[in-house]
Amino acid sequence: MNTLIKCMTSCKQARLVFADTSDLLSSGIANRELSAGVAIALARLLTIAGLTTGFMKDKERVTYTIRGSQRELALIAEADDMGRVSGYANEACRALVLGEHELEMLIGPKAYLQVIRDIGMPVRFTGIADMPYGTVTDDAAHFYTQSEQTPTRFWTTEQWTSDAQLFGRGVAIQLLPGAPAALLQDLMGQLEAHERQVADPNLPLSRLPHHLFGITEMVTQAGVQWHCDCSRELFSPMLYTLDRTELEQAIHDSTSIEFVCHRCGTCYAFTADEIAGCLE
């Protein structure tokens, strides 16, 4: 589980969230066979989803969907108020071969970000905004500023360390009602001035609030972690969707049938005996 820190500026006009997301990104991206460009876009979306858990109300759940200019391309991330995050690139995105600096081929000029908020009421709240920046990070900030009328900025980093581990970290800044717009620019300026230090895996997350903004009092410290609702029980009914001939062949050959969760990559294998139970 990674750490998430929530705090306020000394002027009490902006709230900030700091998060290490290395474990989250490793679970969501490592061994997914994604090209570099797709992996970076998904990493940023997962980190943003993790950061926004620090802004969520009780029992709130949010789904983020990026649709590229080519509408078959989609990146999805989900998060809830408990700090649980999951996400994936759809099949069309997984087939893309993009370099680290080729996000524009994934996003494009007609891409959009859709955000669905579920706060436990019968009706879910849906917002959509264009993606004029093509960076995911700035586009998410654009959504909150335009659609939610809440001036927001995000900063993320995603990098491979010398020991081949994926390191992720993010910062979210959101103005409170009545705060001057210039405050957001001032805070981002302070962050960008120390960007190299913030992106340093050797600098503990707990030092960032004071190191960047002189904040000495943290409001709360919580966790952010990868979480997928899949289970063996959810996948077993899929055996009944297969052709009877295929099931009988698996029984005859004593081979298993596998289903893979597209969100987390977990593979569920069902043995010949389990398959036979479907035919009784």
TORKOLTI-288225 format. One record per atom (N, C-alpha, C, O): x, z, y. Coordinates in steps of 0.001 Angstrom, whole numbers, plus 524288, in hexadecimal, padded with zeros to 5 digits. Example, Ala and Ser with C-alpha at 12.3 -4.5 7.8 and 13.67 -1.06 7.14 Angstrom:
2
8338681E787E9C6;8300C81E787EE6C;8339081E787F31C;8379C821117F309;8323281BA87F736;8356681BE47FBDC;8326481EBE8001E;8346181F6780472;
//
This chain:
280
8034D800007FB54;800008000080000;8036F80000804DB;80740802E880529;8020E7FCB8808A9;804D67FC8780D9B;80264800468118F;7FE0E80238810D3;8055380139815CB;803A3804F7819C1;8014C8022E81E76;803237FE0A82012;7FD3B80487820A0;7FABC802A082563;7FA578072782937;7F89280B65827D1;7FC028063B82E15;7FBF480A488321D;7F8698089383691;7F8EF8043D83896;7F4D580BF683817;7F15680AF283C82;7F29380EBA840E6;7F3348136984000;7F2ED80CB2845A7;7F4088101D84A16;7F1EC80DB284F1F;7EFF68094E84F29;7F260810A885352;7F08280EFC85874;7F50E80EF285C44;7F8CE811E885BB3;7F4AA80B8C86029;7F88C80BB286450;7F7CD810B786775;7F3A28131A86748;7FBC78124686A47;7FB808172886D49;7F744816E68717A;7F53481AEF87314;7F5F38122E87343;7F1E2811A08774C;7EC688119A874EA;7E88881178877C0;7EC15811BA86FB9;7E715811E086CE5;7E3BA80D0886DE8;7DEEE80D5186DBB;7E6418089386EF8;7E35A803D38701A;7E41D7FF8F86BFF;7E1DD7FB5586C70;7E744800A786805;7E81C7FCD7863DC;7E9427FFB385ECC;7EBC7803CB85EC5;7E76A7FD8785A98;7E8A67FFAE8557F;7EC517FBF7852AA;7EC087F73585349;7EFBB7FE3C84F91;7F3B77FB3E84CDF;7F3B77FC9584718;7F2BE8010984590;7F4CF7F8AE843F5;7F53F7F97083E53;7FA677F70883C89;7FB9F7F29083DD3;7FD607FA0783994;8024D7F8358375B;801C27F86D8316E;7FFA27FC3182F53;803A87F47082EBE;803207F4728290D;807C17F1CD82676;809867EDAC8282C;809B27F43882253;80D407F19C81EBA;809D97EF2981A79;806747F1C68184C;80ABA7EA3D8194D;807567E78281588;80A6D7E5028111E;808877E15E80E9D;80F197E6E181022;812777E47680C2C;80FF17E471806CB;80FCD7E06380437;80DF37E8EA8050F;80B727E9297FFE8;806977E5BD7FFBF;805827E3317FBD0;803B07E5B280403;7FEF77E2848045C;8004D7DCBE803B3;7FDB47D9F7800C2;8045C7DAF080671;805DC7D57380621;808227D41E800CD;807427CFD97FEC4;80B067D7BE7FE92;80D2F7D6B87F963;808DD7D5F97F55D;809407D2997F1F5;804BF7D9207F5C3;8005F7D8A27F221;7FD377D3B47F321;7FB3C7D14A7EF79;7FCBF7D2347F814;7F9687CDCA7F961;7FC097C8827F94E;7F9677C47D7F91D;801437C8767F976;803FE7C37A7FA0E;808187C2797F5D8;8089F7BE157F3F6;80AFC7C6877F460;80F1D7C5C17F081;80CD87C38A7EB71;808A57C51E7E9B7;80FA87BFE67E921;80E257BD6B7E426;809057BA637E481;8065B7B9AC7E091;807A07B8977E935;802D07B5827E9D3;803E47AFA87E9FA;800417AC847EA36;808D77AE337E9DA;80A577A8AF7E9FF;8081F7A5F07EECF;805E47A1B17EE74;808C97A8777F34F;807107A6367F83E;80BBE7A3D37FB0C;810117A5E97FAC5;80AE779F7A7FDBC;80F1679D4E800E5;810207A0EF80581;80CE87A448806C1;8149C7A04280801;816457A3EC80C14;812597A44781085;811257A89081257;8105679FD68124A;80CA779FE5816A5;8079B7A2AA8155F;8059B7A5A581892;805807A1BC810BE;800A57A45380F18;801957AA2380E69;7FE4F7AD5180FEE;806097AB9080C22;807497B11880B46;807A77B4088106F;805C27B86F810D4;80A0D7B1AF81462;80A857B43B8197B;8052F7B4F181BFB;804017B91D81E10;801F27B0E281BC7;7FCBA7B14981E12;7F98E7B58E81B6E;7F6EF7B89D81E0F;7F9C57B5CA81637;7F6DB7B9D581364;7F91B7BF3681480;7F62B7C2F981514;7FE437BFA5814CF;800C17C4AD81605;7FEF67C6B981B4B;7FDD07CB5C81BD7;7FEB77C35181F29;7FCF27C4FA82455;7F73F7C6AC8243A;7F5CE7CA8E826AB;7F40A7C3CA8216B;7EE837C53182124;7EDCB7CA6D81E5E;7EA8D7CD9382001;7F0C37CB6781A32;7F0667D05E81768;7F23E7D4E581AD3;7EFDF7D91481ACF;7F6717D41281DBA;7F85F7D8368212F;7F4717D95F8257F;7F38D7DDE9826CE;7F2197D54F827B5;7EE1C7D61882BBC;7E9707D9068297D;7E7537DC8B82C00;7E7D17D791824BD;7E37A7DA5782237;7E4DD7E01082174;7E1977E37E82244;7E9BD7E11D81FE1;7EB687E68781F3B;7EB707E97D82459;7E9BE7EDFC8248F;7ED597E7058287D;7ED7C7E98C82D9E;7E8077EAE882F92;7E7327EF20831B9;7E4537E75C82ED4;7DF1B7E849830F8;7DC167EC7882E09;7D7FA7EE2D82FDC;7DE0D7EE2D8297D;7DB867F2AF826FD;7DC117F78082A7B;7D9007FB2F82A18;7E0027F76A82DE3;7E0B67FBC58318C;7DCBB7FBD7835E1;7DC437FFBF838A5;7D9CC7F78E83690;7D5C37F74683A8F;7D04A7F7E88384D;7CC7F7F84683B3C;7CFD57F80983323;7CAAC7F7C0830AD;7C7B07FCE0830EE;7C9F28011E83122;7C2857FC55830E9;7BF09800D6830AA;7BE3A8026682AFC;7BFE27FFA482769;7BBB4806C882A36;7BAB1808BC824F8;7B777804CF821D1;7B38B802C5823B5;7B926803CA81D0B;7B67F8004C81956;7B6547FA9B81B2B;7B2FA7F79D81973;7B9D17F92781E89;7B9FF7F3C182067;7BD6A7F06F81CD3;7C1607F24281ACC;7BBD87EB9B81C16;7BEC77E7D7818FF;7BED97E2A981BF2;7BAD47E0E981DEB;7C36E7E03A81C3D;7C3FF7DB6D81F3F;7C6797D73281BE3;7CA317D82E81900;7C45A7D27681C4D;7C6797CDF18198D;7C8607C9F381D85;7C5797C85D82103;7CD437C85981CF3;7CF9F7C47582063;7D04F7BF5F81D55;7D2847BF608190F;7CE6F7BB1681F80;7CF0E7B60081CFB;7D1387B215820DE;7CEFB7B13782509;7D5917AFBF81F74;7D7C27AB7B8228C;7D64D7A66081FE1;7D7707A59881B46;7D3CE7A2F5822C4;7D29F79DB3820E0;7D5F2799D4823F1;7D5AD799A0828BD;7D910796C68212A;7DC5D792FA823B9;7D93A78E6B825D3;7D48E78DF3824CC;7DBD578B11828C6;7D9387865C82AA7;7D7377832582614;7D31F780A582668;7DA297833F821CF;7D8337812281CE5;7D5117858581A54;7D7527894581855;7CFEF7851081A62;7CC7E7896D8191A;7CD2B78B898138D;7CB6F78FDF81266;7CFAC788868101C;7D07178A8E80AD6;7D4B578EB180AA2;7D53D79164806B1;7D7C678F3E80ED2;7DBFF7931080F0E;7D9E7798458110D;7D7607987B81523;7DAF479C7380E2E;7D8FC7A19180FD7;7DCAD7A5F180E2F;7DED87A5E8809E5;7DD527A9B1811B2;7E0007AEA0810A2;7DC107B2F781194;7D9457B2E88157E;7DBD17B6B980E05;7D7F27BAE880E70;7DAA77C02D80DD7;7DE1B7C0D280A8E;7D90F7C3E781108;7DAE37C94D81080;7D64C7CCF88116D;7D2F07CBF1814B7;7D6317D13980E82;7D21D7D52980F16;7D4A47DA7C80FCC;7D8C67DB9480D97;7D21C7DDCA812E8;7D4287E30B813D2;7CFA87E6C2814CB;7CB787E52781686;7D08B7EBC4813AC;7CC857EFA9814BF;7CEE17F46181772;7D39F7F4BC81825;7CB7F7F7FC818F3;7CD337FC7C81C00;7D0AF80034818EF;7D313803B481B35;7D0FE7FF7B813CB;7D45A802C88108E;7D9EB800AF8103D;7DD39802E480D88;7DAEE7FC6681307;7E0277FA2C812F1;7E12F7F6AF80E49;7E5B27F58C80D12;7DD157F4F780BAA;7DDA67F19C80712;7DD357EBE9808C1;7D97F7EA6780B6A;7E0FF7E8CD80730;7E15D7E362808F1;7E2407DFCB8044C;7E5117E126800A4;7DFDA7DB3E80475;7E0EF7D73280097;7E07F7D1F18034B;7DE767D197807A2;7E2637CDE6800C4;7E2007C8BA8031C;7E4747C49F7FFAA;7E7317C5DD7FBE9;7E3797BFB9800F0;7E58C7BB757FDC4;7E5427B64E800AF;7E26F7B5C28048A;7E83E7B28F7FEC3;7E7EE7AD2880083;7E4C07AA317FC7C;7E5A97AAC67F7CD;7E1067A7017FE39;7DDCD7A43A7FA6E;7E0F279FE37F7CB;7E57279EEB7F92E;7DE8C79D537F408;7E15A799847F0CF;7E3BF795227F41A;7E8277937A7F320;7E0D8793477F7FB;7E2DD78F147FB4F;7E7BA790CD7FE42;7EB6978DC47FEDA;7E7C3795A78001B;7EC62797AD802D7;7F0FA798647FF1B;7F5737974580077;7EFD879A3D7FA74;7F41379B0F7F6AE;7F6BA795EB7F538;7FB47795E17F3AA;7F3E1791997F5B9;7F62178C867F467;7F97278A3E7F8CC;7FC4E786787F7F1;7F91C78C7C7FD82;7FC1A78A85801EF;801E378BCE8015E;8035178FFB7FF76;805257883480306;80AC17892780330;80C5E78913808EC;80D0F784ED80B41;80CF178DBC80B24;80E2378E41810AF;81317791668117C;8140D7953980EBB;8163478FCA8153C;81ACE792C3816A2;8195F7976181A0E;814E9797E481BC6;81D2679AB181B04;81C4479F8281DFC;81A2F79E7782375;817537A1AA8259F;81B9D799F6825B6;81A18798CF82B18;816067947282B5E;815D17919382F38;812D6793F18275D;80EFC78FC18272B;80964791CF826EB;8060D78F8082457;808637962B8299E;8032B7986F82986;7FF14794C382BD3;7FA81794FB82A5D;800BD7915F82F70;7FCF678DE2831DD;7FA6E78A3F82DE3;7F60E7887182EBB;7FD1C7892382994;7FADB785CE82588;7F6AA788AA82270;7F336786348202C;7F6F578DDC82255;7F2FC7910681FB8;7EE6F7921E82362;7E9E7791BF821D2;7EF9F7937482833;7EB927951582BE6;7E9287906182EA6;7E48178F5882E04;7EC3678D93831A4;7EA42788EC8343E;7E6FF78A1A8390F;7E59478E9A839FB;7E5C87861183C2B;7E31B786DB84131;7DD627886A840CC;7DB2578A478449F;7DAFC787B383C48;7D56B788EA83BB9;7D47478D968381B;7D01978E5E8363A;7D87A7909E8372C;7D7E379539833CE;7D4BD7997083699;7D4507997483B63;7D28E79D0083387;7CFCA7A16C835D9;7D0977A65583292;7D1CB7A61582DEB;7CFE67AAB983518;7D0237AFD48328B;7CAB77B2358329E;7C85C7B2E0836C1;7C8C47B37982E01;7C3A87B60482D86;7C47D7BBAC82BD7;7C77A7BCC68283C;7C1DC7BF2882E73;7C23A7C4BC82D34;7BCBC7C6D382C27;7B93F7C66482F6F;7BC0A7C91482790;7B7027CB5882614;7B7AC7D13782595;7BAE47D3178228B;7B49B7D41582895;7B4D37D9CB8288E;7B00D7DBFC825C4;7AB997DABF8271A;7B10F7DF3D821E4;7ACEE7E1F281F0D;7AD7B7E7C382043;7B1457EA3F81EA4;7A9B97E9E882318;7A9FC7EF768248E;7A5BF7F2A4821CC;7A4107F6BF823A7;7A41A7F09881D50;7A04B7F37081A27;79AAF7F29681BB8;797397F55A819DA;799AE7EECD81F20;794607ED97820C8;792727E8BD81DDE;7959E7E5D881BB6;78D4F7E7CC81DC1;78B397E34181AF3;78D6D7DE1181CE2;78DDB7DA5B819DB;78ED47DDC3821E7;790C27D8EA8242E;7969D7D9638253E;798647DD3F8277E;7998D7D57D823A0;79F207D54A824C6;7A0027D260829EA;79D017CEE782B5A;7A4227D3D882C9B;7A5637D1708319E;7A9B27CD67830D2;7ADD37CE9682EAA;7A8AE7C8AD83292;7AC5C7C460831D6;7AE227C23483716;7AAF67C13183A8F;7B3397C18483798;7B56E7BF2683C45;7B9257BAC883AC2;7BBC67BB16836BE;7B95D7B6B683DF8;7BCC07B23B83CF7;7BF9B7B0CC841FF;7BD4D7B0CF84638;7C48E7AF9584186;7C79C7ADDC8460C;7CB647A99E84453;7CD047A97683FCD;7CCC57A638847EA;7D0927A229846B5;7D5FE7A49484637;7D6B07A93A8473D;7D9D17A174844A7;7DF257A35B843E6;7E2D779FFE8472C;7E5AA79CB98450E;7E2D37A0C884C46;7E5E079D5E84FBA;7EBC479E0684F51;7EEB479A95850F3;7ED887A26F84D25;7F3287A37784D00;7F5B47A19D847F4;7FA517A042847EE;7F2C47A18B843B6;7F4E179FC183EBF;7F8E67A35983C57;7FC2A7A1A38393F;7F8B17A85F83DBF;7FC907AC1B83BB5;7FA2F7B04583832;7FD137B34A835D1;7F5287B086837CE;7F2217B4938351D;7F21A7B99F83849;7EDEF7BBB583976;7F6B07BB97839AE;7F7137C08A83C88;7F4837C02C841E6;7F11F7C35484331;7F61A7BC5E844FE;7F3D07BBBC84A33;7EE217B9F9849DF;7EB007BB2E84D50;7ECD17B725845C1;7E7687B5598451F;7E3C37B9E5843DD;7DF487B9F48459A;7E5A67BDB1840DD;7E27F7C25683FBE;7E1957C56A844C3;7DD4A7C761845AD;7E5A47C5D484805;7E4FE7C87684D0F;7E11E7C5868507A;7DDF67C7E685339;7E1607C0638504B;7DDBB7BD1985341;7D8207BE238518C;7D4937BE56854C9;7D7577BECC84C6C;7D20E7BFDE84A7B;7CFF47C4EF84CC7;7CB9A7C50C84ED1;7D3017C91D84C77;7D11D7CE2B84E5D;7D0337CE1285445;7CC937D08F85637;7D36F7CB3E8570F;7D2D57CAF885CB9;7CE0B7C7C185E40;7CB257C938861CC;7CD397C35885B8A;7C8F17BFD685CEB;7C3C17C16C85A76;7BFCB7C1D685D28;7C3CA7C24E85558;7BEE97C3438528D;7BD167C8EA852FA;7B86B7C9F38537F;7C0CA7CC93852C1;7BF717D220852E9;7BFD77D46785866;7BE587D8E38594A;7C1DD7D14F85C1A;7C2987D32D8617B;7C5F47D818861A2;7C50B7DBA1864C3;7C9D47D83E85E35;7CD657DCAF85DEC;7D2FC7DAA085E42;7D4FE7D8A285A5E;7D58E7DB08862BD;7DAE67D90F86347;7DE807DB7C85F2B;7DF107E04085EE0;7E0E37D82E85C0F;7E3F27D9E08578C;7E8B57D66A856FA;7E8877D1C88583E;7ECF87D8A585512;7F1997D594853AE;7F3A87D78E84E79;7F3627DC3384D41;7F5BB7D3E584B6F;7F8237D53384669;7FDC97D34C8466A;7FF187CF5E848DB;801107D62A843A5;806707D489842A8;8078A7D58883CE8;8065F7D9BE83AE7;809CA7D1AD83A3A;80B047D265834AE;8105F7D02A83386;812507CCC383650;812B57D21F82F66;817777CFD082D4F;8170B7CFC18276B;814E87D35D82511;819087CBBF82518;8192F7CB4481F6E;81E627C8B981E00;81F947C47581FE0;8216F7CB4381AC0;826B17C96281997;828837CB5C81449;826D17CF758126E;82BF77C861811ED;82E597C9FF80D01;833517CCFD80E30;8368E7CB3581144;833F37D18480BC6;838907D4B880CA1;83CFE7D2E080919;83C3F7CF81805C0;841987D51F809E4;846317D380806E6;845997D47A80108;848217D1E37FDDF;842417D8357FF97;8416B7D93E7FA05;83C857D6807F7FA;83A347D8287F41A;83AF77D23C7FAAA;836A97CED27F8F2;8315F7D1897F8E6;82DEC7D01F7F5DC;830BD7D56F7FC45;82BB57D8047FCD4;828FF7D60D801C3;82B917D4D3805A2;823DB7D5C28019E;820E17D3E180619;81FC47D874809C6;81D6A7DC5A8083A;8217C7D7E980EA8;820A77DBF181292;81C9B7DA118167F;81D137D5C68189D;818A47DD438177A;814A97DBEE81B44;813817E08E81ECD;813847E50E81D1A;812847DF60823B9;811497E37A82787;80DE87E11882BCC;80E647DC7582CFB;80A7E7E43C82E1A;807297E23983235;805CA7E65683637;805FB7EB0683528;804647E47E83ADD;802A87E7E683F1B;7FDC57E57184183;7FD9A7E0BA84271;7F9DB7E8A38427E;7F51E7E6D884522;7F4537EA1E84A03;7F4ED7EEE3849E8;7F2F97E78984E49;7F1EE7EA2285342;7EC887E87D85514;7EB5E7E3D485550;7E9417EC3C8565C;7E3EA7EB0585806;7E2767EE6A85CB0;7E2E77F33385C83;7E0B87EBD8860DF;7DF3D7EEBB86589;7D9F67F160864CD;7D6877EF5086224;7D95B7F5DF86724;7D4667F8A08672A;7D13C7F6EB86BF1;7D3787F4E486FB0;7CC177F7B186BE0;7C8D47F61187052;7CAD37F84C87579;7CC1C7FCEA875E0;7CB0D7F4EE87959;7CCBE7F69887E8A;7D2887F62A87F80;7D44B7F6DB883EC;7D5957F50687B6B;7DB417F49D87C1C;7DC9E7EF8F87EFD;7DA1D7EB8E87E16;7E0817EFAA88268;7E20F7EAE788535;7E4917E6FA88187;7E7867E87087E07;7E3607E1F988255;7E56D7DDD887EF3;7EB687DDBD87F03;7EDDF7DC5187B23;7EDB37DF408836F;7F3647DF1F883DF;7F6077E2E28800E;7FA8D7E22087E9D;7F3327E6E887E71;7F5787EAB487ACE;7F6EC7E819875A8;7FAFC7E95087364;7F3A67E488873CB;7F4AF7E1DE86EDC;7F9C07DEBD86F2B;7FCE37DECA86B86;7FA867DC0B87380;7FF4A7D9088742F;804107DC9287490;8083A7DB4B87287;8036F7E1018772C;807CE7E4B087795;809657E6C28723C;80E087E71687100;805877E82386F19;806A77EA49869E8;8092A7E62D86663;80CDD7E7568638A;807237E15A86699;8097D7DD2E8637E;80F027DBF786560;8126A7DAA88623E;80FE37DC6486A6A;8151F7DB8486C78;818FE7DF7D86A5A;81D6D7DE258690F;8174E7E46686A00;81AAA7E873867D1;81BBE7E76486211;8201C7E82086032;817B47E5A985F49;8185F7E47D859BD;81C2C7DFF1858F8;81FBF7E041855C4;81B627DBC885BE2;81EAD7D72985B46;824507D83A85CE6;827ED7D5CF85AD7;825157DBCC8608C;82A5E7DD2F8623F;82D677DFED85DEC;832367DFDA85DE4;82A9C7E25385A4C;82D217E524855F9;82BE87E289850BD;82C037E51684CAA;82AC47DD84850DC;828EA7DAD284C2E;82CBF7DB2D8479C;82B267DBF484325;831B97DA9E848B8;835957DABF8447E;835B47E011841D7;836327E06983D12;835417E43A844F4;835447E9758429E;8304D7EA7183F81;8307A7ECD683B57;82BDB7E89984181;826E97E97683EC4;826EA7E6A583986;824A67E885835B7;829797E2238395D;829A77DF1083490;82DE97E0E3830CC;82EA37DE9482CA5;830B17E4FD8323C;834F67E70182EF3;832B87EA8E82AB3;830787EEA082BEC;8334E7E912825B3;8313B7EC5A82176;8339D7F1CD82157;8315A7F56481F14;8382A7F271823C2;83AC17F78B823AD;838A47FB4D827CB;839E87FFF0827AD;835727F96282B6F;8331A7FCCE82F58;82DF27FEE282D38;82A587FBD082C61;82D76803FC82C51;828A08062782A18;823EF8051382D91;824558052F8325B;81F888040B82B23;81ABB802F782E0F;819538077F831A3;81763806A9835F5;81A4680C3A82FE6;818C6810D7832DF;81B8C8113083824;819D58140D83B9A;81FCD80E4D838C2;822B380E7A83DB0;820C280A76841A7;8221380AC484644;81DA4806B783FDE;81C178027584359;818DC8043784812;819FC8027C84C6A;814E6807918476C;811CB8090884C0C;8151B80B3485081;81452809CA85508;818C580E9C84F3D;81C1D810D68534A;8204080CF285510;8216F80C8F859B5;8227080A1385156;82696806598528D;824A6802198563C;8277E80074859C0;81FD78005085577;81DC07FC0785898;81B1F7FDDF85D99;81C077FBBE861D0;817D8801E185D0E;8145F803478615C;814EC808F086332;811ED80AB386685;818AC80BBF86116;8196A81124862AE;81521814C9860DC;8147D8190886306;8122A8132E85CE2;80DDE8166585AE5;8100E81A8185731;812DD8193685383;80ED081F5185821;810D382390854E7;80CA4825FA85172;80DE4828F384DE1;807B1824C285270;8036C8271184F70;8006A822CE84C81;7FE3581F4284EE1;800608233784764;7FD8A81F7E8442C;7F804821898432D;7F7458262B84221;7F43381E1484381;7EED281FAE8429E;7EDF5820B683CD3;7EC62824FF83B51;7EEF681CDA839A2;7EE5F81D79833F7;7F24A81A0883120;7F4398162A8333A;7F36281B8682C5D;7F6AA8185D828EB;7F3A48178A823E1;7F1BE81B4782187;7F334812B88223F;7F0148117381DA2;7F32880DAB81A34;7F7CF80CC581B0B;7F08180B8081660;7F300807D3812D7;7F057802908130E;7EBC18022A81472;7F3367FE8D811AE;7F1007F95A8110B;7F32A7F73A80BE6;7F7DF7F77180AF1;7EFBC7F534808A6;7F16B7F3A98036B;7EE587EEF580170;7EA087EDCC80338;7F0C27EC507FDAD;7EE277E7F97FB1B;7E9EF7EA197F77C;7EACC7EDD87F498;7E56C7E7AD7F7B0;7E12B7E9677F444;7DDBD7E4C27F2F0;7DBF77E1F57F66C;7DCCC7E3EE7EDF2;7D9567DFC77EC30;7D52D7E22F7E8A6;7D6547E5897E567;7D05E7E0707E955;7CBFE7E29A7E656;7CB697E02C7E0E8;7C7BF7E1787DE13;7CEF37DCB27DF71;7CE567DA287DA5A;7CF1F7DE077D5E5;7D19C7E2157D696;7CD087DCC97D164;7CD977E00B7CCC4;7CC8E7DCB67C7F0;7CA6F7D8697C849;7CE0F7DEBD7C390;7CD1F7DC037BEA2;7C7447DB467BDC1;7C58F7D73C7BBCA;7C4387DF3B7BF3E;7BE917DF087BE82;7BC127DAB57C1C3;7B8347D85D7C01F;7BE437D9A67C65E;7BC227D58B7C9B2;7BD417D0167C78B;7BA3C7CC717C862;7C1A07CF917C4C4;7C31B7CA717C2CE;7C0F57C9397BD60;7C07A7C4A87BBF2;7BFAC7CD347BA5E;7BDD77CC307B504;7B8FC7C8BD7B4C3;7B8A17C5987B124;7B5327C9187B860;7B0A57C59A7B810;7B2087BFD47B89B;7AEEB7BC737B72F;7B6BF7BEA67BAB0;7B8417B9337BB51;7B9137B67C7B614;7B8F67B1B07B5C4;7B9E57B9917B1F8;7BA5C7B73C7ACC1;7B55C7B4477AB4A;7B5877B04D7A897;7B0F27B64F7AD20;7ABEC7B3DC7ABC4;7AB127AEB27AEA9;7A77F7ABBF7AD60;7AE587AD9D7B28D;7ADCE7A8AE7B566;7B0D67A4417B2CA;7B03F79FB77B442;7B40E7A58E7AEF4;7B73F7A1A37AC56;7B42E79EFD7A7F5;7B0777A12F7A5D5;7B5CC79A4A7A6AE;7B34C797587A280;7B42479A1B79D44;7B85F79C2579C3C;7B02479A2879A02;7B07979CDF794F8;7B4F079AB7791A5;7B78E79DA078EDA;7B5C879590791FA;7BA047932F78EEE;7BF51795707907E;7C2A27966B78D26;7C0187963E7958D;7C5007987979770;7C5BC79E0779576;7CA0E79F8E793FE;7C17F7A10D7956D;7C1D87A66679377;7C3217A67078DA7;7C6717A97778BEC;7C08A7A31B78AA5;7C1727A2EB78500;7C7007A129783C5;7C95C7A30278003;7C91779D97786F1;7CE6E79BC378622;7D2517A02D7870F;7D6217A0BA7842E;7D1547A35A78B22;7D4D17A7C378C3D;7D4BC7ABB4787CD;7D8C67ADEC7866C;7D0217AC9278590;7CFAA7B02E7811D;7D2947AE0477C6D;7D5667B0DD779C5;7D1E67A8FF77B69;7D46E7A681776F1;7DA607A6C377764;7DD157A7AA77386;7DC677A5F677C2D;7E2107A5F477D09;7E4467AB5C77E17;7E9027AC0077EA6;7E0CF7AF4E77E60;7E26A7B4B677F96;7E5617B4FB784C4;7E9467B7C278545;7E3767B20F7888D;7E5D17B21978DC4;7E22D7B4D879198;7DD7D7B557790A5;7E45E7B691795D1;7E1417B937799D6;7DF897B55679E08;7E1C67B11D79E91;7DB977B6D47A0F2;7D9CF7B3E07A57B;7DAD67B7387AA43;7D97B7BBD57AA61;7DD3D7B4DF7AE36;7DEDE7B7D67B2CC;7DBE17B6277B7AF;7DAA97B1917B873;7DAC37BA0A7BAF1;7D88B7B91F7C01D;7DC0F7BBDA7C414;7DDC77C0427C33B;7DD177B9317C862;7E08D7BB637CC62;7DD7C7BC447D164;7DAD57B8BB7D349;7DDD77C0F67D387;7DB527C2317D87C;7DE227BF407DCD6;7E2DA7BFDE7DD84;7DB467BC0F7DFCA;7DDBC7B8F97E3E2;7DF507BC4C7E890;7E2517BA867EBDF;7DD537C11A7E8E2;7DEBE7C4817ED45;7E3E87C7517EC5C;7E7467C7677EFCB;7E4857C9977E7CD;7E9227CCD67E6DD;7ECD37CABA7E2B8;7F12D7CCB17E220;7EB1D7C6B37DFD1;7EE7E7C4637DBE5;7EE827C7287D6A8;7F15D7C5917D321;7EB647CB457D60D;7EB277CE037D111;7E8D47CA787CCDB;7E4E07C7DD7CDB0;7EB607CA737C857;7E9967C7357C3FC;7E6CE7CA9F7BFF4;7E8E47CE997BE3B;7E2207C9097BE7D;7DF1E7CBD37BA84;7DEC17C85D7B5B0;7DC657C42D7B5D6;7E11C7CA277B164;7E12E7C72C7AC85;7DD517C98B7A8AB;7DD477CE487A7D9;7DA197C6457A653;7D6367C7FE7A27B;7D7B27C5E879D21;7D86D7C13479C6C;7D8217C96F79961;7DA057C81B79425;7D5DE7C52D7910D;7D1557C4D67929D;7D78D7C31878CA4;7D3E67C04678943;7CF617C3BA78787;7CAEF7C1EB78730;7D07C7C8B67866C;7CC507CC59784C3;7C8607CD2678927;7C3AA7CD5478836;7CA537CDA078DF6;7C6CB7CE4A79269;7C3987C96479358;7BF017C9AA794C2;7C60D7C4E87928C;7C33A7BFF879335;7BEF37BF7A78F0A;7BAA47BDA379020;7C0387C12478A48;7BC577C0DB7860A;7B7887C40D7874A;7B3337C2B6785B1;7B84F7C85A78A33;7B3D77CB9A78BA1;7AFFA7C8C678F0B;7AB627CA2F78F38;7B1D17C4B5791D0;7AE477C1B479531;7AAC37BE0E7920C;7A6B47BC4A793EE;7AC5F7BCF978D4A;7A9677B93778A16;7A5B67BBD97864E;7A2C77B93F78384;7A5DA7C0F978634;7A2637C3C678284;79CC97C3D57846F;7995F7C601781D6;
//
